[in-house]
Amino acid sequence: MAIKHKTAIKIAIELDENRVPEKMAWTARDGGVADEPAKSMLLSLWDHENQEAVSIDLWTKDMPVDEMQVFFHQTLVGMTNTFRRATGNDKMSDTMKDFCDYFAEHLNLKKE
């Protein structure tokens, strides 16, 4: 019988008196990450029983808007790539890529 391994990814959030995130850090010991600071996170989990996504979206109060726009663009690109690998649906993936390009263009995120 194969030996099973468990691991953990931990996210620590420091809140202000109004429960607004001030600091975030994540740890994934198996990946060699310990208390790595972060300013924003989007976490989605699939609830099979209810057939719906459950999401946690947090950002620190000092997360700059321009960085948030880049973060969203990079997240959308990553989701597009994951969707292609997970489903093999090239037509929809190409449509999603077109939207990512549109998003970047209209927010002036394209680098010359």
C-alpha positions as CSV (number, residue, x, y, z in Angstrom):
1,M,0.0,0.0,0.0
2,A,1.3,3.4,-0.9
3,I,2.1,5.8,1.9
4,K,-0.1,8.9,1.7
5,H,1.2,12.3,2.5
6,K,-0.6,15.3,3.8
7,T,0.5,18.9,3.4
8,A,-0.9,22.3,4.3
9,I,-1.0,25.7,2.8
10,K,-1.5,28.3,5.5
11,I,-2.6,31.9,5.1
12,A,-2.2,34.3,8.0
13,I,-4.2,37.5,7.9
14,E,-3.7,40.5,10.3
15,L,-6.8,42.7,10.6
16,D,-7.2,46.2,11.9
17,E,-9.9,47.2,14.5
18,N,-12.5,47.1,11.7
19,R,-11.5,43.6,10.6
20,V,-10.0,45.0,7.4
21,P,-6.8,43.1,6.2
22,E,-3.6,45.0,6.9
23,K,-1.1,42.2,6.3
24,M,-1.1,38.8,4.7
25,A,1.5,36.1,4.6
26,W,1.4,32.5,3.3
27,T,3.3,29.4,4.0
28,A,3.7,26.2,2.0
29,R,6.4,24.2,3.7
30,D,6.5,21.5,1.0
31,G,7.1,24.2,-1.6
32,G,9.8,25.9,0.4
33,V,7.7,29.0,1.2
34,A,7.5,30.4,4.7
35,D,5.7,33.5,5.8
36,E,5.9,35.0,2.3
37,P,4.1,38.4,2.3
38,A,1.2,39.1,0.0
39,K,-1.1,42.1,-0.7
40,S,-4.0,40.2,-2.3
41,M,-5.5,36.8,-2.7
42,L,-8.3,35.1,-4.6
43,L,-9.1,31.6,-3.5
44,S,-11.8,29.5,-5.1
45,L,-12.8,26.0,-4.0
46,W,-15.4,23.7,-5.6
47,D,-18.2,22.6,-3.4
48,H,-19.2,19.3,-5.1
49,E,-22.2,18.7,-2.9
50,N,-23.8,22.1,-3.7
51,Q,-22.3,22.3,-7.2
52,E,-20.9,25.8,-6.6
53,A,-17.7,27.7,-6.2
54,V,-16.9,29.0,-2.8
55,S,-14.5,32.0,-2.8
56,I,-12.4,34.1,-0.5
57,D,-11.2,37.4,-2.0
58,L,-9.0,39.5,0.2
59,W,-6.6,42.4,-0.2
60,T,-4.8,44.6,2.2
61,K,-5.9,48.2,2.6
62,D,-2.6,49.4,1.2
63,M,-2.9,47.4,-2.1
64,P,-2.4,49.9,-4.9
65,V,-5.1,50.0,-7.5
66,D,-2.6,49.8,-10.4
67,E,-1.1,46.6,-8.8
68,M,-4.6,45.2,-8.3
69,Q,-5.3,45.7,-12.0
70,V,-2.1,43.8,-12.9
71,F,-3.0,41.1,-10.4
72,F,-6.4,40.6,-11.9
73,H,-5.0,40.5,-15.4
74,Q,-2.4,37.9,-14.5
75,T,-5.1,35.9,-12.6
76,L,-7.3,35.9,-15.7
77,V,-4.5,34.8,-17.9
78,G,-3.7,32.0,-15.5
79,M,-7.3,30.9,-15.3
80,T,-7.4,30.9,-19.1
81,N,-4.4,28.6,-19.3
82,T,-5.8,26.4,-16.6
83,F,-9.1,26.2,-18.3
84,R,-7.4,25.1,-21.5
85,R,-5.4,22.4,-19.8
86,A,-8.3,21.2,-17.7
87,T,-11.0,21.1,-20.4
88,G,-9.1,21.0,-23.7
89,N,-11.7,23.5,-25.0
90,D,-9.5,25.6,-27.3
91,K,-12.4,27.6,-28.8
92,M,-13.5,29.0,-25.4
93,S,-9.9,29.4,-24.2
94,D,-9.1,31.5,-27.3
95,T,-12.2,33.7,-26.5
96,M,-11.0,34.0,-22.9
97,K,-7.5,35.0,-24.1
98,D,-9.1,37.6,-26.4
99,F,-10.8,39.1,-23.3
100,C,-7.5,39.1,-21.4
101,D,-5.9,41.0,-24.2
102,Y,-8.9,43.4,-24.2
103,F,-8.6,43.8,-20.5
104,A,-4.9,44.6,-20.6
105,E,-5.3,47.0,-23.5
106,H,-8.1,49.0,-21.9
107,L,-6.2,49.3,-18.6
108,N,-2.9,50.2,-20.4
109,L,-1.2,47.1,-19.0
110,K,0.4,46.1,-22.3
111,K,4.2,46.5,-22.3
112,E,5.7,47.8,-25.5
